[in-house]
Every structure is written in structure tokens, then in C-alpha cells.
Amino acid sequence: MLAAGTGGGAGAGAGDAAGAPASPKTADAAGARASPEAPDAAGADVPAIGRAWPVGTGPAVLRGWEPPATPYGRGHRGVDLAAPAGTPVRAVAAGRVFFAGRVAGKGVLSVELSGTGDPPLRTTYEPVGASVREGDEVTAGEVIGVVEPGGSHCRAPCLHWGLRRAGTYLNPLALLPPWLLHRGPSRLLPVLGVPLPDGPA
């Protein structure tokens, strides 16, 4: 997912510790308390431009967004997605790498999302060993790093994923359109009125 922004860094991380806001490059997690299937209204101003989950194709959400009551309050400024060390981390949407480095010994990667206004939305992933550098342009679904061993505030291996616009934390799940949030099994539907292809029986 870092001070007052992402998971487990200095200050108020993604967990419940309280602390002061940090600089933009060290405080980039965010979100809204929500189930994976239904992000709440706190993400209403977030365009559903995501084209990939950060990890996997529908990872378990180990902990959702729990916005603090005050800027310095306890809460969880992002969501934790189940992901073992070495799992590829993908850019949720197209953008430019804003920060790729270490904060409090933890790998942090932050991407400014293209076409999301001024100031732009910024999504953050941690703990991540980045394979991109600051200033790189990335496309949706592109592998931008791997989940690092250790450094996670989760009880089980996870990726902390956050979202913010300037100093406002938002629900990262709101970036994902319904077809990505849907976690049920795929179903084949009948196709009517289409002739069978010619060929041997």
C-alpha cells in the first residue's frame, strides 16, 4: 500500500496506527470500506477505468477500506489483497510511475493514472519490488513489479493497494468496473439462431 497513507510505513500506515500526513511520494494509499462486489459511495467520484486486478484475477480481499474519522485517526487507508511473495503486480490502469523506491525499508510503487483530472488519481502498491522506474509510462495490465517477501502488515501474505487524489483517500475498488468485481463462476449461455458450422459429424 508509508505515513498516513499506505500499509505499515512510517506514521499512520494502512493499518490502525495514527500519525501525521506525509509527503505525496510517501502517502499514497486510500480507499473506502466496501465489499469487493459493491464499493460504497465514497468511491462515487472515481472513474471505473481499471482493466486488471493488481494481483491475480479476483484475489481475496483480506481487509477492506476503513476510512479514519479524522485525518490523524485510526483506520485502513486501502485494501489488502491476498498475494504470496513473488506474485506479479500489474498496473490497474494506464499512467505514469510517480514513485518507485523504498520507504521505511519497504518497496513502494505509486502510479499517477492518466486522464483522471488535476490533480490526478494516484494508486499505490506495497510491498513491491518494482520493475519500472519513476517517469515510466505503463499500460493497464502491465507487470510493474512483484510482491516482496516480508514488509506486509497482513497476517497472511498480501499486497496493500491504495488510492488517493491529493490529500483525499478513496476506495481503490471503485476503479474496477463491475465485470472485474464480479467473482462468480463463468457461465456459458446458449446461442440461438446461429447455424452449426459445416463439416464432418
C-alpha positions in Angstrom: 0.0 0.0 0.0 4.1 4.8 4.5 2.9 7.6 6.5 -0.8 8.3 6.8 -1.3 6.5 3.6 -0.2 3.1 2.8 0.3 -0.1 4.7 2.7 -0.3 7.5 5.1 2.5 6.7 6.1 5.4 9.0 3.2 7.2 10.7 -0.3 6.1 10.1 0.1 3.3 7.7 -2.6 1.2 6.1 -3.2 -0.4 9.4 -4.6 1.2 12.6 -1.7 3.3 13.7 -2.3 7.0 13.9 0.2 9.6 12.5 0.6 12.8 10.6 0.2 13.1 6.8 3.3 12.5 4.8 4.6 13.9 1.5 2.8 12.9 -1.7 5.5 10.4 -2.5 5.2 8.6 0.8 1.4 8.6 1.4 -0.5 7.2 -1.5 -2.9 4.5 -0.3 -6.6 5.0 0.1 -10.0 3.6 -0.4 -13.4 3.1 1.0 -14.9 0.5 3.3 -16.6 -1.8 0.8 -17.1 -5.4 -0.3 -15.3 -6.4 -3.5 -18.7 -6.6 -5.2 -20.0 -3.2 -4.1 -17.7 -0.3 -3.5 -19.5 2.3 -1.4 -20.4 5.9 -2.2 -17.0 7.1 -1.1 -15.7 6.0 -4.4 -18.5 7.6 -6.4 -16.2 10.2 -8.0 -13.7 7.6 -9.1 -14.0 6.5 -12.7 -14.1 2.8 -13.2 -11.1 2.8 -15.5 -9.4 -0.3 -14.1 -8.7 -3.1 -16.6 -6.9 -5.5 -14.3 -6.6 -6.5 -10.6 -3.3 -5.6 -9.2 -2.7 -9.3 -8.4 -4.4 -12.4 -9.8 -7.8 -12.3 -11.5 -10.0 -11.9 -8.4 -7.9 -12.1 -5.3 -9.4 -12.5 -1.8 -9.8 -9.1 -0.1 -8.3 -9.8 3.3 -9.2 -6.3 4.7 -11.2 -3.6 3.2 -11.0 0.2 3.4 -11.7 1.6 6.8 -11.6 5.4 6.5 -10.4 7.2 9.6 -12.8 9.6 11.3 -10.2 12.3 11.3 -7.0 12.9 9.2 -4.9 11.6 12.1 -7.3 8.9 13.1 -7.0 5.1 13.1 -8.2 3.3 10.1 -7.1 1.3 7.0 -6.4 3.6 4.0 -6.6 1.0 1.3 -7.4 -2.7 0.7 -5.3 -5.8 1.3 -5.3 -8.4 -1.4 -4.1 -12.0 -0.8 -0.9 -12.5 -2.7 2.2 -14.5 -1.8 5.7 -13.2 -2.3 6.8 -13.3 -5.9 3.3 -12.7 -7.3 3.4 -10.3 -10.3 1.9 -6.9 -9.6 0.1 -5.3 -12.5 -0.9 -1.7 -13.2 -4.6 -1.4 -12.7 -4.9 1.3 -15.3 -2.6 3.3 -17.7 -0.5 6.0 -16.2 3.0 7.3 -15.2 5.1 6.0 -12.4 5.2 8.7 -9.8 7.4 6.9 -7.2 9.3 3.6 -7.2 11.6 3.1 -4.2 11.8 2.1 -0.6 10.0 3.8 2.3 10.8 2.6 5.9 12.6 -0.5 4.3 9.5 -1.4 2.2 9.2 -1.4 -1.5 6.6 1.1 -2.6 5.3 1.8 -6.1 2.9 4.7 -7.0 1.3 5.4 -10.4 -0.5 8.6 -11.5 -3.5 7.5 -13.6 -3.9 9.0 -17.0 -6.9 11.2 -17.8 -8.2 11.4 -14.2 -8.1 15.2 -13.7 -5.9 17.7 -11.9 -4.6 16.6 -9.5 -4.7 13.1 -10.9 -5.7 10.0 -9.1 -2.7 8.1 -7.7 -2.7 4.4 -6.9 -0.1 2.8 -4.7 1.1 -0.8 -4.2 3.2 -2.3 -1.4 5.4 -4.2 -0.5 6.6 -4.3 -4.1 9.9 -4.9 -5.8 9.4 -2.5 -8.8 10.5 -3.4 -12.3 9.7 0.1 -13.5 11.2 3.5 -12.7 9.9 7.0 -11.9 8.6 8.6 -15.1 8.0 5.4 -16.9 4.6 5.2 -18.8 2.7 2.0 -18.0 -0.3 0.4 -19.6 -3.2 -1.3 -17.9 -2.4 -4.9 -17.0 1.4 -4.4 -17.5 3.6 -6.1 -14.9 5.2 -3.4 -12.9 6.9 -5.5 -10.1 6.4 -8.4 -7.8 5.2 -8.8 -4.2 8.1 -8.7 -1.9 8.6 -11.2 1.0 8.0 -9.6 4.3 7.2 -6.0 4.9 3.5 -6.7 4.9 1.2 -5.6 7.7 -1.2 -8.5 7.0 -1.4 -11.7 9.0 -1.3 -13.6 5.7 0.9 -12.6 2.6 -0.8 -9.7 0.9 -0.5 -6.7 -1.3 -1.7 -3.4 0.1 -3.4 -1.3 -2.7 -4.4 2.3 -2.1 -5.9 5.3 -4.0 -5.9 9.0 -3.4 -6.5 12.3 -5.1 -4.2 14.9 -3.5 -4.9 14.6 0.3 -8.2 12.7 -0.1 -8.2 8.9 0.3 -10.6 7.0 -1.9 -11.7 3.4 -2.4 -9.4 1.6 -4.8 -12.0 -1.0 -5.6 -14.1 1.8 -7.2 -11.5 1.8 -10.0 -12.7 -1.6 -11.1 -15.8 -2.0 -13.3 -18.5 -4.5 -12.4 -17.2 -7.1 -14.8 -13.9 -7.2 -12.9 -15.5 -7.1 -9.5 -17.8 -10.0 -10.2 -16.4 -13.0 -8.5 -18.9 -15.7 -9.5 -18.1 -18.6 -11.9 -18.2 -18.0 -15.6 -21.4 -19.4 -17.3 -21.9 -20.4 -20.9 -25.1 -19.1 -22.4 -27.0 -20.6 -25.3 -26.6 -19.0 -28.7 -29.8 -19.1 -30.7 -30.4 -18.6 -34.4 -26.7 -19.4 -35.4 -26.3 -22.3 -37.9 -23.8 -25.0 -37.0 -20.6 -25.0 -38.9 -20.3 -27.3 -41.9 -18.0 -30.3 -41.6 -18.0 -33.9 -40.6 -20.2 -35.0 -37.8 
